[in-house]
Amino acid sequence: MADKGDMGWRVVAAGAAFAGGWVAKKAIAVAWKKGTGKEPPTNPESPDVALSEAIGWIVVMGIGVEVARLLATRAAARQWAKNSGTASQHLKTEV
């Protein structure tokens, strides 16, 4: 069973990843609308959406959300280590 510190880190990391992804989705949608002049596709799988637009949306959204989640989780990890004096076991790398 995970100890309290480990469970605390998991909650913090999940919250940071969720928040980072949510903010990225909103920001990417606004940028898409400004850049293309159209609303982002709500259903890229629909045949009514041009294939190039669907692929572009999925690529931009996928990369953007994952980068934001990574950055948010890394920022949370730095703050966790600063506050607790040690990094979570999940963050330590084997050399």
BARODO-211524 format. One line per 5 residues: number of its first residue (from 0); their letters; for each residue z, y, x of N, C-alpha, C, O, CB. Coordinates in Angstrom, 3 decimals. Glycine has a CB too. Layout:
<koldrens>
NUM	a	Z Y X Z Y X Z Y X Z Y X Z Y X ~ ... .
</koldrens>
This chain:
<koldrens>
0	madkg	0.000 -1.189 0.846 0.000 0.000 0.000 0.000 1.245 0.886 0.626 1.267 1.946 1.228 0.002 -0.959 ~ -0.696 2.261 0.445 -0.805 3.499 1.220 0.518 4.257 1.177 1.203 4.274 0.154 -1.956 4.388 0.681 ~ 0.872 4.888 2.310 2.087 5.695 2.311 1.824 7.029 1.613 0.682 7.347 1.279 2.591 5.927 3.757 ~ 2.884 7.804 1.396 2.761 9.058 0.645 1.840 10.055 1.339 1.081 10.761 0.676 4.132 9.684 0.446 ~ 1.900 10.117 2.668 1.025 11.029 3.402 -0.431 10.651 3.250 -1.298 11.509 3.086 1.397 11.052 4.867 .
5	dmgwr	-0.689 9.351 3.307 -2.050 8.856 3.158 -2.559 9.137 1.743 -3.698 9.571 1.565 -2.114 7.346 3.469 ~ -1.735 8.895 0.762 -2.127 9.152 -0.622 -2.318 10.651 -0.835 -3.238 11.066 -1.542 -1.069 8.593 -1.606 ~ -1.463 11.458 -0.233 -1.614 12.909 -0.335 -2.942 13.365 0.236 -3.627 14.201 -0.353 -0.473 13.616 0.382 ~ -3.306 12.809 1.391 -4.584 13.177 2.005 -5.741 12.771 1.110 -6.700 13.529 0.961 -4.732 12.525 3.388 ~ -5.670 11.602 0.520 -6.756 11.144 -0.354 -6.944 12.092 -1.539 -8.073 12.394 -1.925 -6.473 9.717 -0.860 .
10	vvaag	-5.844 12.553 -2.107 -5.925 13.486 -3.231 -6.527 14.817 -2.773 -7.393 15.375 -3.447 -4.523 13.712 -3.852 ~ -6.067 15.320 -1.631 -6.586 16.586 -1.098 -8.076 16.455 -0.771 -8.863 17.339 -1.108 -5.794 17.011 0.167 ~ -8.458 15.374 -0.125 -9.866 15.174 0.244 -10.750 15.060 -0.993 -11.834 15.641 -1.041 -10.019 13.917 1.114 ~ -10.292 14.318 -1.987 -11.072 14.178 -3.218 -11.209 15.525 -3.927 -12.285 15.867 -4.417 -10.416 13.146 -4.158 ~ -10.126 16.279 -3.979 -10.181 17.597 -4.608 -11.119 18.542 -3.879 -11.875 19.284 -4.506 -8.799 18.202 -4.669 .
15	aafag	-11.068 18.514 -2.556 -11.950 19.378 -1.759 -13.406 18.986 -1.960 -14.267 19.853 -2.118 -11.583 19.300 -0.263 ~ -13.688 17.690 -1.956 -15.063 17.220 -2.143 -15.582 17.592 -3.529 -16.723 18.029 -3.675 -15.144 15.699 -1.940 ~ -14.736 17.415 -4.547 -15.137 17.768 -5.905 -15.422 19.272 -6.016 -16.455 19.681 -6.547 -14.043 17.355 -6.909 ~ -14.501 20.076 -5.513 -14.676 21.530 -5.593 -15.906 21.984 -4.816 -16.676 22.814 -5.298 -13.429 22.246 -5.063 ~ -16.090 21.445 -3.619 -17.260 21.808 -2.821 -18.559 21.446 -3.518 -19.506 22.233 -3.520 -17.201 21.132 -1.470 .
20	gwvak	-18.607 20.263 -4.107 -19.806 19.827 -4.827 -20.079 20.675 -6.052 -21.228 21.013 -6.334 -19.672 18.381 -5.236 ~ -19.020 21.023 -6.788 -19.172 21.818 -8.001 -19.703 23.213 -7.669 -20.627 23.705 -8.318 -17.830 21.919 -8.747 ~ -19.113 23.840 -6.658 -19.555 25.175 -6.250 -21.006 25.119 -5.756 -21.808 26.000 -6.066 -18.625 25.746 -5.143 ~ -21.330 24.084 -4.991 -22.697 23.957 -4.479 -23.701 23.806 -5.615 -24.764 24.425 -5.582 -22.802 22.761 -3.528 ~ -23.381 22.998 -6.612 -24.299 22.811 -7.748 -24.574 24.138 -8.448 -25.718 24.451 -8.777 -23.717 21.796 -8.753 .
25	kaiav	-23.518 24.910 -8.672 -23.692 26.203 -9.339 -24.524 27.151 -8.478 -25.427 27.818 -8.983 -22.322 26.835 -9.653 ~ -24.226 27.211 -7.190 -24.939 28.118 -6.290 -26.406 27.709 -6.146 -27.292 28.563 -6.118 -24.259 28.144 -4.912 ~ -26.656 26.411 -6.055 -28.032 25.934 -5.903 -28.835 26.229 -7.165 -30.008 26.595 -7.082 -28.054 24.421 -5.593 ~ -28.213 26.071 -8.330 -28.917 26.364 -9.587 -29.294 27.838 -9.659 -30.400 28.171 -10.085 -28.046 25.980 -10.803 ~ -28.387 28.727 -9.248 -28.683 30.159 -9.247 -29.804 30.461 -8.246 -30.728 31.212 -8.557 -27.411 30.981 -8.903 .
30	awkkg	-29.722 29.885 -7.063 -30.754 30.115 -6.046 -32.111 29.578 -6.511 -33.143 30.202 -6.263 -30.350 29.452 -4.712 ~ -32.111 28.434 -7.178 -33.355 27.849 -7.690 -33.995 28.801 -8.702 -35.202 29.042 -8.668 -33.086 26.459 -8.342 ~ -33.177 29.331 -9.588 -33.704 30.239 -10.616 -34.267 31.503 -9.983 -35.327 31.981 -10.386 -32.608 30.603 -11.631 ~ -33.561 32.046 -8.993 -34.065 33.245 -8.309 -35.333 32.943 -7.524 -36.272 33.740 -7.522 -32.998 33.812 -7.369 ~ -35.362 31.786 -6.854 -36.496 31.453 -5.997 -37.751 31.059 -6.757 -38.861 31.404 -6.350 -36.118 30.347 -5.083 .
35	tgkep	-37.579 30.333 -7.868 -38.741 29.840 -8.609 -39.037 30.648 -9.860 -40.148 30.603 -10.388 -38.533 28.405 -8.985 ~ -38.031 31.393 -10.337 -38.209 32.129 -11.578 -38.049 31.251 -12.809 -38.234 31.716 -13.934 -39.559 32.779 -11.595 ~ -37.703 29.972 -12.602 -37.520 29.035 -13.716 -36.142 28.405 -13.638 -35.520 28.346 -12.577 -38.614 27.940 -13.706 ~ -35.680 27.934 -14.793 -34.423 27.187 -14.807 -34.627 25.880 -14.043 -35.728 25.329 -14.045 -33.942 26.912 -16.275 ~ -33.584 25.382 -13.393 -33.718 24.094 -12.731 -33.936 22.989 -13.760 -33.467 23.099 -14.893 -32.479 23.795 -11.875 .
40	ptnpe	-34.630 21.940 -13.383 -34.859 20.862 -14.345 -33.541 20.181 -14.722 -32.763 19.785 -13.853 -35.847 19.830 -13.768 ~ -33.305 20.050 -16.026 -32.078 19.381 -16.472 -32.231 17.866 -16.428 -31.243 17.138 -16.330 -31.709 19.828 -17.891 ~ -33.467 17.397 -16.501 -33.730 15.965 -16.431 -34.969 15.736 -15.567 -36.083 15.662 -16.086 -33.921 15.356 -17.858 ~ -34.778 15.625 -14.255 -35.935 15.456 -13.363 -36.741 14.184 -13.634 -37.897 14.089 -13.223 -35.468 15.446 -11.931 ~ -36.149 13.214 -14.317 -36.859 11.970 -14.614 -37.880 12.137 -15.734 -38.748 11.283 -15.915 -35.870 10.885 -14.986 .
45	spdva	-37.782 13.223 -16.482 -38.666 13.448 -17.617 -40.113 13.620 -17.159 -40.370 14.299 -16.165 -38.213 14.676 -18.408 ~ -41.060 13.009 -17.878 -42.478 13.207 -17.542 -42.946 14.639 -17.793 -44.015 15.034 -17.328 -43.341 12.245 -18.345 ~ -42.146 15.421 -18.529 -42.514 16.818 -18.787 -42.269 17.720 -17.580 -42.758 18.849 -17.535 -41.737 17.346 -19.980 ~ -41.510 17.222 -16.600 -41.225 17.977 -15.380 -42.244 17.557 -14.324 -42.458 16.366 -14.094 -39.748 17.733 -14.879 ~ -42.873 18.548 -13.681 -43.854 18.232 -12.642 -43.184 17.422 -11.532 -42.034 17.680 -11.178 -44.487 19.531 -12.064 .
50	lseai	-43.897 16.456 -10.993 -43.342 15.582 -9.958 -42.881 16.389 -8.750 -41.817 16.111 -8.198 -44.379 14.536 -9.528 ~ -43.657 17.377 -8.333 -43.268 18.186 -7.170 -41.982 18.962 -7.453 -41.131 19.097 -6.573 -44.402 19.162 -6.786 ~ -41.841 19.466 -8.665 -40.627 20.196 -9.027 -39.426 19.245 -9.069 -38.348 19.591 -8.586 -40.805 20.901 -10.392 ~ -39.602 18.068 -9.635 -38.515 17.092 -9.718 -38.058 16.663 -8.325 -36.859 16.603 -8.054 -38.957 15.866 -10.531 ~ -39.005 16.366 -7.449 -38.654 15.942 -6.085 -37.992 17.090 -5.337 -36.991 16.888 -4.649 -39.910 15.454 -5.317 .
55	gwivv	-38.540 18.282 -5.465 -37.938 19.441 -4.806 -36.507 19.664 -5.260 -35.630 19.923 -4.436 -38.763 20.687 -5.074 ~ -36.261 19.569 -6.559 -34.925 19.781 -7.097 -33.956 18.724 -6.570 -32.845 19.047 -6.150 -34.956 19.758 -8.630 ~ -34.376 17.478 -6.593 -33.506 16.389 -6.148 -33.192 16.523 -4.655 -32.049 16.309 -4.252 -34.163 15.023 -6.435 ~ -34.164 16.867 -3.844 -33.940 17.014 -2.405 -32.980 18.176 -2.134 -32.009 18.027 -1.392 -35.284 17.240 -1.665 ~ -33.258 19.320 -2.735 -32.411 20.501 -2.520 -30.994 20.231 -3.022 -30.022 20.536 -2.331 -33.008 21.743 -3.235 .
60	mgigv	-30.875 19.669 -4.207 -29.558 19.406 -4.785 -28.798 18.345 -3.973 -27.613 18.514 -3.684 -29.703 18.950 -6.250 ~ -29.469 17.278 -3.615 -28.804 16.205 -2.865 -28.282 16.672 -1.517 -27.125 16.432 -1.172 -29.755 15.048 -2.661 ~ -29.131 17.332 -0.765 -28.720 17.811 0.556 -27.658 18.898 0.419 -26.654 18.881 1.131 -29.936 18.347 1.345 ~ -27.876 19.836 -0.490 -26.943 20.937 -0.656 -25.552 20.486 -1.065 -24.559 20.956 -0.510 -27.470 21.893 -1.668 ~ -25.471 19.583 -2.025 -24.165 19.108 -2.498 -23.460 18.306 -1.415 -22.258 18.480 -1.210 -24.326 18.253 -3.767 .
65	evarl	-24.166 17.445 -0.729 -23.522 16.633 0.307 -23.056 17.473 1.491 -21.994 17.212 2.055 -24.475 15.554 0.790 ~ -23.833 18.469 1.868 -23.399 19.363 2.951 -22.151 20.137 2.516 -21.206 20.277 3.293 -24.542 20.350 3.347 ~ -22.146 20.630 1.296 -20.982 21.373 0.796 -19.747 20.476 0.737 -18.652 20.910 1.092 -21.275 21.962 -0.599 ~ -19.911 19.235 0.293 -18.779 18.303 0.239 -18.253 18.008 1.633 -17.042 17.949 1.843 -19.187 16.997 -0.455 ~ -19.159 17.822 2.586 -18.752 17.568 3.964 -17.976 18.754 4.525 -16.910 18.578 5.116 -19.975 17.273 4.840 .
70	latra	-18.501 19.949 4.343 -17.834 21.143 4.865 -16.474 21.356 4.207 -15.510 21.718 4.882 -18.712 22.376 4.654 ~ -16.388 21.134 2.896 -15.118 21.312 2.192 -14.090 20.280 2.657 -12.919 20.613 2.843 -15.329 21.204 0.672 ~ -14.515 19.045 2.843 -13.594 18.001 3.285 -13.145 18.245 4.718 -11.981 18.013 5.046 -14.249 16.623 3.166 ~ -14.042 18.708 5.572 -13.656 19.014 6.957 -12.680 20.186 7.005 -11.736 20.177 7.796 -14.902 19.331 7.807 ~ -12.904 21.197 6.162 -11.973 22.329 6.109 -10.605 21.864 5.624 -9.575 22.298 6.140 -12.517 23.445 5.186 .
75	aarqw	-10.602 20.986 4.638 -9.336 20.441 4.139 -8.648 19.613 5.224 -7.423 19.645 5.343 -9.574 19.578 2.876 ~ -9.420 18.877 6.010 -8.848 18.060 7.088 -8.204 18.943 8.156 -7.127 18.625 8.661 -9.934 17.168 7.725 ~ -8.862 20.048 8.498 -8.278 20.974 9.472 -6.971 21.550 8.942 -5.984 21.643 9.671 -9.266 22.110 9.803 ~ -6.971 21.937 7.668 -5.769 22.503 7.072 -4.664 21.448 6.964 -3.492 21.749 7.188 -6.086 23.087 5.690 ~ -5.040 20.217 6.620 -4.068 19.124 6.524 -3.410 18.887 7.882 -2.188 18.766 7.973 -4.751 17.826 6.020 .
80	aknsg	-4.218 18.821 8.926 -3.684 18.587 10.268 -2.801 19.749 10.711 -1.769 19.539 11.349 -4.826 18.378 11.273 ~ -3.198 20.957 10.380 -2.412 22.144 10.739 -1.053 22.121 10.037 -0.027 22.408 10.653 -3.181 23.437 10.371 ~ -1.051 21.782 8.761 0.191 21.798 7.982 1.093 20.604 8.263 2.317 20.735 8.256 -0.130 21.840 6.513 ~ 0.496 19.436 8.512 1.304 18.226 8.694 1.567 17.914 10.160 2.466 17.136 10.479 0.620 17.045 8.043 ~ 0.798 18.509 11.042 0.961 18.241 12.465 0.229 17.007 12.947 0.263 16.687 14.135 2.398 18.103 12.780 .
85	tasqh	-0.431 16.315 12.041 -1.184 15.119 12.413 -2.359 14.935 11.467 -2.303 15.318 10.299 -0.278 13.870 12.397 ~ -3.412 14.348 11.986 -4.584 14.069 11.152 -4.337 12.791 10.359 -3.582 11.921 10.791 -5.875 13.941 12.020 ~ -4.973 12.684 9.204 -4.882 11.480 8.402 -5.469 10.307 9.184 -6.367 10.486 10.006 -5.610 11.664 7.050 ~ -4.959 9.121 8.924 -5.484 7.923 9.582 -6.977 7.744 9.288 -7.704 7.188 10.111 -4.702 6.676 9.128 ~ -7.431 8.205 8.139 -8.835 8.076 7.772 -9.750 8.970 8.604 -10.965 8.776 8.620 -9.009 8.395 6.313 .
90	lktev	-9.171 9.939 9.288 -9.975 10.878 10.055 -10.035 10.534 11.528 -10.860 11.083 12.258 -9.439 12.261 9.888 ~ -9.191 9.654 11.968 -9.164 9.295 13.381 -10.324 8.364 13.684 -10.635 7.453 12.917 -7.819 8.635 13.763 ~ -10.958 8.619 14.829 -12.104 7.800 15.212 -11.708 6.878 16.349 -10.883 7.213 17.199 -13.307 8.680 15.619 ~ -12.314 5.727 16.336 -12.116 4.774 17.424 -13.126 5.082 18.517 -14.302 5.307 18.230 -12.260 3.299 16.927 ~ -12.684 5.094 19.751 -13.598 5.379 20.869 -13.835 4.126 21.644 -14.575 4.140 22.628 -13.043 6.477 21.791 .
</koldrens>
